[in-house]
């Protein structure tokens, strides 16, 4: 996953179906990694946080 024009913070990653009831307790809200590219495996999920403050025609790419 790559978000053009932005950096984002990775709060959590996992495998299988995302379950908000159990996953939110493992979010790293204190010191998350800042990235601009993230590898998400097949059948996996990721929770990211970013500020959409860069106007223009930018694309979100999932390969």
mmCIF file as Biopython writes it, N, C-alpha, C and O atoms, coordinates in Angstrom:
data_model
#
loop_
_atom_site.group_PDB
_atom_site.id
_atom_site.type_symbol
_atom_site.label_atom_id
_atom_site.label_alt_id
_atom_site.label_comp_id
_atom_site.label_asym_id
_atom_site.label_entity_id
_atom_site.label_seq_id
_atom_site.pdbx_PDB_ins_code
_atom_site.Cartn_x
_atom_site.Cartn_y
_atom_site.Cartn_z
_atom_site.occupancy
_atom_site.B_iso_or_equiv
_atom_site.auth_seq_id
_atom_site.auth_asym_id
_atom_site.pdbx_PDB_model_num
ATOM 1   N N  . UNK A ? 1  ? 0.849   -1.158  0.000  1.0 0.0 1  A 1 
ATOM 2   C CA . UNK A ? 1  ? 0.000   0.000   0.000  1.0 0.0 1  A 1 
ATOM 3   C C  . UNK A ? 1  ? 0.899   1.226   0.000  1.0 0.0 1  A 1 
ATOM 4   O O  . UNK A ? 1  ? 1.866   1.292   0.759  1.0 0.0 1  A 1 
ATOM 5   N N  . UNK A ? 2  ? 0.588   2.182   -0.837 1.0 0.0 2  A 1 
ATOM 6   C CA . UNK A ? 2  ? 1.351   3.426   -0.906 1.0 0.0 2  A 1 
ATOM 7   C C  . UNK A ? 2  ? 0.369   4.572   -1.088 1.0 0.0 2  A 1 
ATOM 8   O O  . UNK A ? 2  ? -0.542  4.489   -1.912 1.0 0.0 2  A 1 
ATOM 9   N N  . UNK A ? 3  ? 0.548   5.619   -0.338 1.0 0.0 3  A 1 
ATOM 10  C CA . UNK A ? 3  ? -0.326  6.781   -0.384 1.0 0.0 3  A 1 
ATOM 11  C C  . UNK A ? 3  ? 0.488   7.946   -0.933 1.0 0.0 3  A 1 
ATOM 12  O O  . UNK A ? 3  ? 1.354   8.474   -0.236 1.0 0.0 3  A 1 
ATOM 13  N N  . UNK A ? 4  ? 0.226   8.351   -2.160 1.0 0.0 4  A 1 
ATOM 14  C CA . UNK A ? 4  ? 1.011   9.409   -2.807 1.0 0.0 4  A 1 
ATOM 15  C C  . UNK A ? 4  ? 0.775   10.751  -2.129 1.0 0.0 4  A 1 
ATOM 16  O O  . UNK A ? 4  ? -0.364  11.128  -1.855 1.0 0.0 4  A 1 
ATOM 17  N N  . UNK A ? 5  ? 1.859   11.465  -1.863 1.0 0.0 5  A 1 
ATOM 18  C CA . UNK A ? 5  ? 1.767   12.800  -1.314 1.0 0.0 5  A 1 
ATOM 19  C C  . UNK A ? 5  ? 1.625   12.876  0.186  1.0 0.0 5  A 1 
ATOM 20  O O  . UNK A ? 5  ? 1.522   13.974  0.733  1.0 0.0 5  A 1 
ATOM 21  N N  . UNK A ? 6  ? 1.615   11.748  0.872  1.0 0.0 6  A 1 
ATOM 22  C CA . UNK A ? 6  ? 1.407   11.730  2.313  1.0 0.0 6  A 1 
ATOM 23  C C  . UNK A ? 6  ? 2.331   10.724  2.984  1.0 0.0 6  A 1 
ATOM 24  O O  . UNK A ? 6  ? 2.737   9.739   2.368  1.0 0.0 6  A 1 
ATOM 25  N N  . UNK A ? 7  ? 2.656   10.968  4.221  1.0 0.0 7  A 1 
ATOM 26  C CA . UNK A ? 7  ? 3.188   9.954   5.120  1.0 0.0 7  A 1 
ATOM 27  C C  . UNK A ? 7  ? 2.058   9.580   6.053  1.0 0.0 7  A 1 
ATOM 28  O O  . UNK A ? 7  ? 1.147   10.378  6.275  1.0 0.0 7  A 1 
ATOM 29  N N  . UNK A ? 8  ? 2.101   8.386   6.598  1.0 0.0 8  A 1 
ATOM 30  C CA . UNK A ? 8  ? 1.049   7.948   7.502  1.0 0.0 8  A 1 
ATOM 31  C C  . UNK A ? 8  ? 1.660   7.210   8.670  1.0 0.0 8  A 1 
ATOM 32  O O  . UNK A ? 8  ? 2.818   6.797   8.622  1.0 0.0 8  A 1 
ATOM 33  N N  . UNK A ? 9  ? 0.883   7.046   9.710  1.0 0.0 9  A 1 
ATOM 34  C CA . UNK A ? 9  ? 1.314   6.318   10.902 1.0 0.0 9  A 1 
ATOM 35  C C  . UNK A ? 9  ? 0.639   4.950   10.912 1.0 0.0 9  A 1 
ATOM 36  O O  . UNK A ? 9  ? -0.566  4.846   10.683 1.0 0.0 9  A 1 
ATOM 37  N N  . UNK A ? 10 ? 1.411   3.913   11.176 1.0 0.0 10 A 1 
ATOM 38  C CA . UNK A ? 10 ? 0.882   2.556   11.261 1.0 0.0 10 A 1 
ATOM 39  C C  . UNK A ? 10 ? 0.519   2.293   12.714 1.0 0.0 10 A 1 
ATOM 40  O O  . UNK A ? 10 ? 1.396   2.200   13.574 1.0 0.0 10 A 1 
ATOM 41  N N  . UNK A ? 11 ? -0.779  2.172   12.987 1.0 0.0 11 A 1 
ATOM 42  C CA . UNK A ? 11 ? -1.250  1.944   14.344 1.0 0.0 11 A 1 
ATOM 43  C C  . UNK A ? 11 ? -1.290  0.471   14.700 1.0 0.0 11 A 1 
ATOM 44  O O  . UNK A ? 11 ? -1.029  0.104   15.846 1.0 0.0 11 A 1 
ATOM 45  N N  . UNK A ? 12 ? -1.613  -0.384  13.730 1.0 0.0 12 A 1 
ATOM 46  C CA . UNK A ? 12 ? -1.682  -1.824  13.997 1.0 0.0 12 A 1 
ATOM 47  C C  . UNK A ? 12 ? -1.707  -2.590  12.686 1.0 0.0 12 A 1 
ATOM 48  O O  . UNK A ? 12 ? -2.078  -2.051  11.644 1.0 0.0 12 A 1 
ATOM 49  N N  . UNK A ? 13 ? -1.309  -3.852  12.751 1.0 0.0 13 A 1 
ATOM 50  C CA . UNK A ? 13 ? -1.380  -4.773  11.624 1.0 0.0 13 A 1 
ATOM 51  C C  . UNK A ? 13 ? -1.776  -6.134  12.152 1.0 0.0 13 A 1 
ATOM 52  O O  . UNK A ? 13 ? -1.539  -6.441  13.320 1.0 0.0 13 A 1 
ATOM 53  N N  . UNK A ? 14 ? -2.384  -6.963  11.294 1.0 0.0 14 A 1 
ATOM 54  C CA . UNK A ? 14 ? -2.745  -8.306  11.716 1.0 0.0 14 A 1 
ATOM 55  C C  . UNK A ? 14 ? -3.128  -9.172  10.546 1.0 0.0 14 A 1 
ATOM 56  O O  . UNK A ? 14 ? -3.054  -8.751  9.392  1.0 0.0 14 A 1 
ATOM 57  N N  . UNK A ? 15 ? -3.543  -10.400 10.853 1.0 0.0 15 A 1 
ATOM 58  C CA . UNK A ? 15 ? -3.939  -11.382 9.851  1.0 0.0 15 A 1 
ATOM 59  C C  . UNK A ? 15 ? -5.365  -11.817 10.115 1.0 0.0 15 A 1 
ATOM 60  O O  . UNK A ? 15 ? -5.851  -11.737 11.243 1.0 0.0 15 A 1 
ATOM 61  N N  . UNK A ? 16 ? -6.030  -12.275 9.076  1.0 0.0 16 A 1 
ATOM 62  C CA . UNK A ? 16 ? -7.411  -12.721 9.215  1.0 0.0 16 A 1 
ATOM 63  C C  . UNK A ? 16 ? -8.374  -11.557 9.145  1.0 0.0 16 A 1 
ATOM 64  O O  . UNK A ? 16 ? -8.023  -10.474 8.677  1.0 0.0 16 A 1 
ATOM 65  N N  . UNK A ? 17 ? -9.579  -11.783 9.607  1.0 0.0 17 A 1 
ATOM 66  C CA . UNK A ? 17 ? -10.598 -10.737 9.587  1.0 0.0 17 A 1 
ATOM 67  C C  . UNK A ? 17 ? -10.337 -9.726  10.690 1.0 0.0 17 A 1 
ATOM 68  O O  . UNK A ? 17 ? -9.980  -10.092 11.809 1.0 0.0 17 A 1 
ATOM 69  N N  . UNK A ? 18 ? -10.517 -8.455  10.368 1.0 0.0 18 A 1 
ATOM 70  C CA . UNK A ? 18 ? -10.347 -7.396  11.356 1.0 0.0 18 A 1 
ATOM 71  C C  . UNK A ? 18 ? -11.529 -7.411  12.313 1.0 0.0 18 A 1 
ATOM 72  O O  . UNK A ? 18 ? -12.683 -7.411  11.883 1.0 0.0 18 A 1 
ATOM 73  N N  . UNK A ? 19 ? -11.244 -7.423  13.605 1.0 0.0 19 A 1 
ATOM 74  C CA . UNK A ? 19 ? -12.280 -7.390  14.639 1.0 0.0 19 A 1 
ATOM 75  C C  . UNK A ? 19 ? -11.997 -6.189  15.542 1.0 0.0 19 A 1 
ATOM 76  O O  . UNK A ? 19 ? -11.059 -6.219  16.339 1.0 0.0 19 A 1 
ATOM 77  N N  . UNK A ? 20 ? -12.793 -5.150  15.422 1.0 0.0 20 A 1 
ATOM 78  C CA . UNK A ? 20 ? -12.567 -3.921  16.179 1.0 0.0 20 A 1 
ATOM 79  C C  . UNK A ? 20 ? -12.638 -4.147  17.685 1.0 0.0 20 A 1 
ATOM 80  O O  . UNK A ? 20 ? -11.982 -3.432  18.442 1.0 0.0 20 A 1 
ATOM 81  N N  . UNK A ? 21 ? -13.410 -5.115  18.129 1.0 0.0 21 A 1 
ATOM 82  C CA . UNK A ? 21 ? -13.553 -5.375  19.563 1.0 0.0 21 A 1 
ATOM 83  C C  . UNK A ? 21 ? -12.242 -5.844  20.194 1.0 0.0 21 A 1 
ATOM 84  O O  . UNK A ? 21 ? -11.961 -5.515  21.346 1.0 0.0 21 A 1 
ATOM 85  N N  . UNK A ? 22 ? -11.446 -6.602  19.460 1.0 0.0 22 A 1 
ATOM 86  C CA . UNK A ? 22 ? -10.198 -7.117  20.027 1.0 0.0 22 A 1 
ATOM 87  C C  . UNK A ? 22 ? -8.968  -6.359  19.536 1.0 0.0 22 A 1 
ATOM 88  O O  . UNK A ? 22 ? -7.966  -6.298  20.248 1.0 0.0 22 A 1 
ATOM 89  N N  . UNK A ? 23 ? -9.021  -5.783  18.343 1.0 0.0 23 A 1 
ATOM 90  C CA . UNK A ? 23 ? -7.841  -5.140  17.763 1.0 0.0 23 A 1 
ATOM 91  C C  . UNK A ? 23 ? -7.552  -3.767  18.360 1.0 0.0 23 A 1 
ATOM 92  O O  . UNK A ? 23 ? -6.387  -3.378  18.449 1.0 0.0 23 A 1 
ATOM 93  N N  . UNK A ? 24 ? -8.565  -3.028  18.769 1.0 0.0 24 A 1 
ATOM 94  C CA . UNK A ? 24 ? -8.335  -1.662  19.244 1.0 0.0 24 A 1 
ATOM 95  C C  . UNK A ? 24 ? -7.490  -1.614  20.505 1.0 0.0 24 A 1 
ATOM 96  O O  . UNK A ? 24 ? -6.844  -0.600  20.770 1.0 0.0 24 A 1 
ATOM 97  N N  . UNK A ? 25 ? -7.477  -2.665  21.275 1.0 0.0 25 A 1 
ATOM 98  C CA . UNK A ? 25 ? -6.650  -2.671  22.486 1.0 0.0 25 A 1 
ATOM 99  C C  . UNK A ? 25 ? -5.160  -2.787  22.157 1.0 0.0 25 A 1 
ATOM 100 O O  . UNK A ? 25 ? -4.320  -2.480  23.002 1.0 0.0 25 A 1 
ATOM 101 N N  . UNK A ? 26 ? -4.824  -3.224  20.945 1.0 0.0 26 A 1 
ATOM 102 C CA . UNK A ? 26 ? -3.414  -3.370  20.560 1.0 0.0 26 A 1 
ATOM 103 C C  . UNK A ? 26 ? -2.901  -2.217  19.704 1.0 0.0 26 A 1 
ATOM 104 O O  . UNK A ? 26 ? -1.773  -2.280  19.215 1.0 0.0 26 A 1 
ATOM 105 N N  . UNK A ? 27 ? -3.700  -1.162  19.508 1.0 0.0 27 A 1 
ATOM 106 C CA . UNK A ? 27 ? -3.256  -0.015  18.708 1.0 0.0 27 A 1 
ATOM 107 C C  . UNK A ? 27 ? -2.091  0.678   19.392 1.0 0.0 27 A 1 
ATOM 108 O O  . UNK A ? 27 ? -2.111  0.881   20.606 1.0 0.0 27 A 1 
ATOM 109 N N  . UNK A ? 28 ? -1.081  1.039   18.625 1.0 0.0 28 A 1 
ATOM 110 C CA . UNK A ? 28 ? 0.069   1.784   19.124 1.0 0.0 28 A 1 
ATOM 111 C C  . UNK A ? 28 ? -0.214  3.271   18.913 1.0 0.0 28 A 1 
ATOM 112 O O  . UNK A ? 28 ? 0.119   3.821   17.864 1.0 0.0 28 A 1 
ATOM 113 N N  . UNK A ? 29 ? -0.821  3.918   19.896 1.0 0.0 29 A 1 
ATOM 114 C CA . UNK A ? 29 ? -1.174  5.329   19.795 1.0 0.0 29 A 1 
ATOM 115 C C  . UNK A ? 29 ? -0.109  6.240   20.389 1.0 0.0 29 A 1 
ATOM 116 O O  . UNK A ? 29 ? -0.161  7.454   20.196 1.0 0.0 29 A 1 
ATOM 117 N N  . UNK A ? 30 ? 0.855   5.675   21.110 1.0 0.0 30 A 1 
ATOM 118 C CA . UNK A ? 30 ? 1.864   6.473   21.795 1.0 0.0 30 A 1 
ATOM 119 C C  . UNK A ? 30 ? 3.004   6.867   20.858 1.0 0.0 30 A 1 
ATOM 120 O O  . UNK A ? 30 ? 3.363   8.041   20.772 1.0 0.0 30 A 1 
ATOM 121 N N  . UNK A ? 31 ? 3.569   5.887   20.158 1.0 0.0 31 A 1 
ATOM 122 C CA . UNK A ? 31 ? 4.729   6.149   19.302 1.0 0.0 31 A 1 
ATOM 123 C C  . UNK A ? 31 ? 4.652   5.292   18.036 1.0 0.0 31 A 1 
ATOM 124 O O  . UNK A ? 31 ? 5.476   4.396   17.856 1.0 0.0 31 A 1 
ATOM 125 N N  . UNK A ? 32 ? 3.671   5.550   17.149 1.0 0.0 32 A 1 
ATOM 126 C CA . UNK A ? 32 ? 3.541   4.712   15.950 1.0 0.0 32 A 1 
ATOM 127 C C  . UNK A ? 32 ? 4.614   5.020   14.916 1.0 0.0 32 A 1 
ATOM 128 O O  . UNK A ? 32 ? 5.162   6.121   14.884 1.0 0.0 32 A 1 
ATOM 129 N N  . UNK A ? 33 ? 4.908   4.031   14.068 1.0 0.0 33 A 1 
ATOM 130 C CA . UNK A ? 33 ? 5.875   4.218   12.978 1.0 0.0 33 A 1 
ATOM 131 C C  . UNK A ? 33 ? 5.286   5.135   11.916 1.0 0.0 33 A 1 
ATOM 132 O O  . UNK A ? 33 ? 4.112   5.014   11.565 1.0 0.0 33 A 1 
ATOM 133 N N  . UNK A ? 34 ? 6.105   6.054   11.405 1.0 0.0 34 A 1 
ATOM 134 C CA . UNK A ? 34 ? 5.687   6.893   10.288 1.0 0.0 34 A 1 
ATOM 135 C C  . UNK A ? 34 ? 6.261   6.296   9.017  1.0 0.0 34 A 1 
ATOM 136 O O  . UNK A ? 34 ? 7.465   6.056   8.926  1.0 0.0 34 A 1 
ATOM 137 N N  . UNK A ? 35 ? 5.397   6.055   8.032  1.0 0.0 35 A 1 
ATOM 138 C CA . UNK A ? 35 ? 5.809   5.402   6.791  1.0 0.0 35 A 1 
ATOM 139 C C  . UNK A ? 35 ? 5.173   6.109   5.603  1.0 0.0 35 A 1 
ATOM 140 O O  . UNK A ? 35 ? 4.303   6.963   5.775  1.0 0.0 35 A 1 
ATOM 141 N N  . UNK A ? 36 ? 5.610   5.752   4.396  1.0 0.0 36 A 1 
ATOM 142 C CA . UNK A ? 36 ? 4.907   6.169   3.186  1.0 0.0 36 A 1 
ATOM 143 C C  . UNK A ? 36 ? 4.558   4.960   2.316  1.0 0.0 36 A 1 
ATOM 144 O O  . UNK A ? 36 ? 3.865   5.093   1.308  1.0 0.0 36 A 1 
ATOM 145 N N  . UNK A ? 37 ? 5.041   3.789   2.711  1.0 0.0 37 A 1 
ATOM 146 C CA . UNK A ? 37 ? 4.727   2.531   2.032  1.0 0.0 37 A 1 
ATOM 147 C C  . UNK A ? 37 ? 4.580   1.452   3.092  1.0 0.0 37 A 1 
ATOM 148 O O  . UNK A ? 37 ? 5.313   1.435   4.081  1.0 0.0 37 A 1 
ATOM 149 N N  . UNK A ? 38 ? 3.631   0.553   2.880  1.0 0.0 38 A 1 
ATOM 150 C CA . UNK A ? 38 ? 3.374   -0.499  3.854  1.0 0.0 38 A 1 
ATOM 151 C C  . UNK A ? 38 ? 3.023   -1.783  3.132  1.0 0.0 38 A 1 
ATOM 152 O O  . UNK A ? 38 ? 2.162   -1.790  2.253  1.0 0.0 38 A 1 
ATOM 153 N N  . UNK A ? 39 ? 3.678   -2.861  3.494  1.0 0.0 39 A 1 
ATOM 154 C CA . UNK A ? 39 ? 3.358   -4.163  2.933  1.0 0.0 39 A 1 
ATOM 155 C C  . UNK A ? 39 ? 2.295   -4.847  3.771  1.0 0.0 39 A 1 
ATOM 156 O O  . UNK A ? 39 ? 2.494   -5.088  4.962  1.0 0.0 39 A 1 
ATOM 157 N N  . UNK A ? 40 ? 1.164   -5.162  3.148  1.0 0.0 40 A 1 
ATOM 158 C CA . UNK A ? 40 ? 0.073   -5.876  3.824  1.0 0.0 40 A 1 
ATOM 159 C C  . UNK A ? 40 ? -0.079  -7.214  3.111  1.0 0.0 40 A 1 
ATOM 160 O O  . UNK A ? 40 ? -0.366  -7.257  1.915  1.0 0.0 40 A 1 
ATOM 161 N N  . UNK A ? 41 ? 0.110   -8.287  3.836  1.0 0.0 41 A 1 
ATOM 162 C CA . UNK A ? 41 ? 0.036   -9.616  3.233  1.0 0.0 41 A 1 
ATOM 163 C C  . UNK A ? 41 ? -1.403  -9.982  2.869  1.0 0.0 41 A 1 
ATOM 164 O O  . UNK A ? 41 ? -2.354  -9.410  3.402  1.0 0.0 41 A 1 
ATOM 165 N N  . UNK A ? 42 ? -1.547  -10.939 1.958  1.0 0.0 42 A 1 
ATOM 166 C CA . UNK A ? 42 ? -2.862  -11.417 1.562  1.0 0.0 42 A 1 
ATOM 167 C C  . UNK A ? 42 ? -3.579  -11.954 2.794  1.0 0.0 42 A 1 
ATOM 168 O O  . UNK A ? 42 ? -3.013  -12.740 3.554  1.0 0.0 42 A 1 
ATOM 169 N N  . UNK A ? 43 ? -4.803  -11.538 2.987  1.0 0.0 43 A 1 
ATOM 170 C CA . UNK A ? 43 ? -5.573  -11.968 4.150  1.0 0.0 43 A 1 
ATOM 171 C C  . UNK A ? 43 ? -5.241  -11.168 5.392  1.0 0.0 43 A 1 
ATOM 172 O O  . UNK A ? 43 ? -5.693  -11.516 6.484  1.0 0.0 43 A 1 
ATOM 173 N N  . UNK A ? 44 ? -4.467  -10.109 5.256  1.0 0.0 44 A 1 
ATOM 174 C CA . UNK A ? 44 ? -4.081  -9.297  6.400  1.0 0.0 44 A 1 
ATOM 175 C C  . UNK A ? 44 ? -4.784  -7.956  6.394  1.0 0.0 44 A 1 
ATOM 176 O O  . UNK A ? 44 ? -5.527  -7.634  5.467  1.0 0.0 44 A 1 
ATOM 177 N N  . UNK A ? 45 ? -4.544  -7.184  7.428  1.0 0.0 45 A 1 
ATOM 178 C CA . UNK A ? 45 ? -5.143  -5.851  7.541  1.0 0.0 45 A 1 
ATOM 179 C C  . UNK A ? 45 ? -4.149  -4.908  8.209  1.0 0.0 45 A 1 
ATOM 180 O O  . UNK A ? 45 ? -3.193  -5.340  8.852  1.0 0.0 45 A 1 
ATOM 181 N N  . UNK A ? 46 ? -4.394  -3.629  8.045  1.0 0.0 46 A 1 
ATOM 182 C CA . UNK A ? 46 ? -3.567  -2.602  8.668  1.0 0.0 46 A 1 
ATOM 183 C C  . UNK A ? 46 ? -4.457  -1.420  9.040  1.0 0.0 46 A 1 
ATOM 184 O O  . UNK A ? 46 ? -5.406  -1.095  8.326  1.0 0.0 46 A 1 
ATOM 185 N N  . UNK A ? 47 ? -4.146  -0.794  10.149 1.0 0.0 47 A 1 
ATOM 186 C CA . UNK A ? 47 ? -4.841  0.419   10.579 1.0 0.0 47 A 1 
ATOM 187 C C  . UNK A ? 47 ? -3.832  1.552   10.492 1.0 0.0 47 A 1 
ATOM 188 O O  . UNK A ? 47 ? -2.781  1.510   11.132 1.0 0.0 47 A 1 
ATOM 189 N N  . UNK A ? 48 ? -4.159  2.576   9.688  1.0 0.0 48 A 1 
ATOM 190 C CA . UNK A ? 48 ? -3.249  3.707   9.524  1.0 0.0 48 A 1 
ATOM 191 C C  . UNK A ? 48 ? -3.967  4.992   9.918  1.0 0.0 48 A 1 
ATOM 192 O O  . UNK A ? 48 ? -5.196  5.056   9.959  1.0 0.0 48 A 1 
ATOM 193 N N  . UNK A ? 49 ? -3.167  6.007   10.205 1.0 0.0 49 A 1 
ATOM 194 C CA . UNK A ? 49 ? -3.698  7.337   10.509 1.0 0.0 49 A 1 
ATOM 195 C C  . UNK A ? 49 ? -2.902  8.342   9.697  1.0 0.0 49 A 1 
ATOM 196 O O  . UNK A ? 49 ? -1.671  8.318   9.698  1.0 0.0 49 A 1 
ATOM 197 N N  . UNK A ? 50 ? -3.611  9.233   8.998  1.0 0.0 50 A 1 
ATOM 198 C CA . UNK A ? 50 ? -2.921  10.288  8.257  1.0 0.0 50 A 1 
ATOM 199 C C  . UNK A ? 50 ? -3.797  11.528  8.209  1.0 0.0 50 A 1 
ATOM 200 O O  . UNK A ? 50 ? -5.018  11.455  8.347  1.0 0.0 50 A 1 
ATOM 201 N N  . UNK A ? 51 ? -3.148  12.663  8.010  1.0 0.0 51 A 1 
ATOM 202 C CA . UNK A ? 51 ? -3.849  13.939  7.888  1.0 0.0 51 A 1 
ATOM 203 C C  . UNK A ? 51 ? -3.929  14.288  6.405  1.0 0.0 51 A 1 
ATOM 204 O O  . UNK A ? 51 ? -2.902  14.445  5.745  1.0 0.0 51 A 1 
ATOM 205 N N  . UNK A ? 52 ? -5.138  14.409  5.886  1.0 0.0 52 A 1 
ATOM 206 C CA . UNK A ? 52 ? -5.354  14.718  4.475  1.0 0.0 52 A 1 
ATOM 207 C C  . UNK A ? 52 ? -5.268  16.231  4.274  1.0 0.0 52 A 1 
ATOM 208 O O  . UNK A ? 52 ? -6.286  16.915  4.173  1.0 0.0 52 A 1 
ATOM 209 N N  . UNK A ? 53 ? -4.034  16.742  4.216  1.0 0.0 53 A 1 
ATOM 210 C CA . UNK A ? 53 ? -3.836  18.187  4.105  1.0 0.0 53 A 1 
ATOM 211 C C  . UNK A ? 53 ? -3.031  18.574  2.869  1.0 0.0 53 A 1 
ATOM 212 O O  . UNK A ? 53 ? -2.479  19.673  2.820  1.0 0.0 53 A 1 
ATOM 213 N N  . UNK A ? 54 ? -2.954  17.706  1.884  1.0 0.0 54 A 1 
ATOM 214 C CA . UNK A ? 54 ? -2.197  17.969  0.665  1.0 0.0 54 A 1 
ATOM 215 C C  . UNK A ? 54 ? -3.168  17.888  -0.518 1.0 0.0 54 A 1 
ATOM 216 O O  . UNK A ? 54 ? -3.333  16.820  -1.108 1.0 0.0 54 A 1 
ATOM 217 N N  . UNK A ? 55 ? -3.817  19.017  -0.871 1.0 0.0 55 A 1 
ATOM 218 C CA . UNK A ? 55 ? -4.823  18.966  -1.932 1.0 0.0 55 A 1 
ATOM 219 C C  . UNK A ? 55 ? -4.193  18.696  -3.299 1.0 0.0 55 A 1 
ATOM 220 O O  . UNK A ? 55 ? -3.024  19.003  -3.536 1.0 0.0 55 A 1 
ATOM 221 N N  . UNK A ? 56 ? -4.967  18.137  -4.157 1.0 0.0 56 A 1 
ATOM 222 C CA . UNK A ? 56 ? -4.500  17.859  -5.511 1.0 0.0 56 A 1 
ATOM 223 C C  . UNK A ? 56 ? -4.960  16.495  -5.969 1.0 0.0 56 A 1 
ATOM 224 O O  . UNK A ? 56 ? -5.662  15.784  -5.250 1.0 0.0 56 A 1 
ATOM 225 N N  . UNK A ? 57 ? -4.564  16.142  -7.153 1.0 0.0 57 A 1 
ATOM 226 C CA . UNK A ? 57 ? -4.932  14.847  -7.716 1.0 0.0 57 A 1 
ATOM 227 C C  . UNK A ? 57 ? -3.864  13.838  -7.334 1.0 0.0 57 A 1 
ATOM 228 O O  . UNK A ? 57 ? -2.866  13.686  -8.039 1.0 0.0 57 A 1 
ATOM 229 N N  . UNK A ? 58 ? -4.068  13.155  -6.233 1.0 0.0 58 A 1 
ATOM 230 C CA . UNK A ? 58 ? -3.150  12.144  -5.743 1.0 0.0 58 A 1 
ATOM 231 C C  . UNK A ? 58 ? -3.867  10.803  -5.752 1.0 0.0 58 A 1 
ATOM 232 O O  . UNK A ? 58 ? -5.096  10.751  -5.707 1.0 0.0 58 A 1 
ATOM 233 N N  . UNK A ? 59 ? -3.103  9.723   -5.809 1.0 0.0 59 A 1 
ATOM 234 C CA . UNK A ? 59 ? -3.735  8.412   -5.880 1.0 0.0 59 A 1 
ATOM 235 C C  . UNK A ? 59 ? -3.313  7.543   -4.703 1.0 0.0 59 A 1 
ATOM 236 O O  . UNK A ? 59 ? -2.232  7.705   -4.137 1.0 0.0 59 A 1 
ATOM 237 N N  . UNK A ? 60 ? -4.188  6.632   -4.361 1.0 0.0 60 A 1 
ATOM 238 C CA . UNK A ? 60 ? -3.952  5.622   -3.326 1.0 0.0 60 A 1 
ATOM 239 C C  . UNK A ? 60 ? -3.765  4.305   -4.071 1.0 0.0 60 A 1 
ATOM 240 O O  . UNK A ? 60 ? -4.651  3.896   -4.821 1.0 0.0 60 A 1 
ATOM 241 N N  . UNK A ? 61 ? -2.639  3.637   -3.881 1.0 0.0 61 A 1 
ATOM 242 C CA . UNK A ? 61 ? -2.295  2.455   -4.664 1.0 0.0 61 A 1 
ATOM 243 C C  . UNK A ? 61 ? -2.280  1.220   -3.770 1.0 0.0 61 A 1 
ATOM 244 O O  . UNK A ? 61 ? -1.595  1.186   -2.747 1.0 0.0 61 A 1 
ATOM 245 N N  . UNK A ? 62 ? -3.035  0.218   -4.166 1.0 0.0 62 A 1 
ATOM 246 C CA . UNK A ? 62 ? -2.971  -1.101  -3.532 1.0 0.0 62 A 1 
ATOM 247 C C  . UNK A ? 62 ? -2.564  -2.077  -4.621 1.0 0.0 62 A 1 
ATOM 248 O O  . UNK A ? 62 ? -3.266  -2.255  -5.616 1.0 0.0 62 A 1 
ATOM 249 N N  . UNK A ? 63 ? -1.424  -2.702  -4.413 1.0 0.0 63 A 1 
ATOM 250 C CA . UNK A ? 63 ? -0.924  -3.633  -5.432 1.0 0.0 63 A 1 
ATOM 251 C C  . UNK A ? 63 ? -1.058  -5.055  -4.919 1.0 0.0 63 A 1 
ATOM 252 O O  . UNK A ? 63 ? -0.696  -6.001  -5.619 1.0 0.0 63 A 1 
#
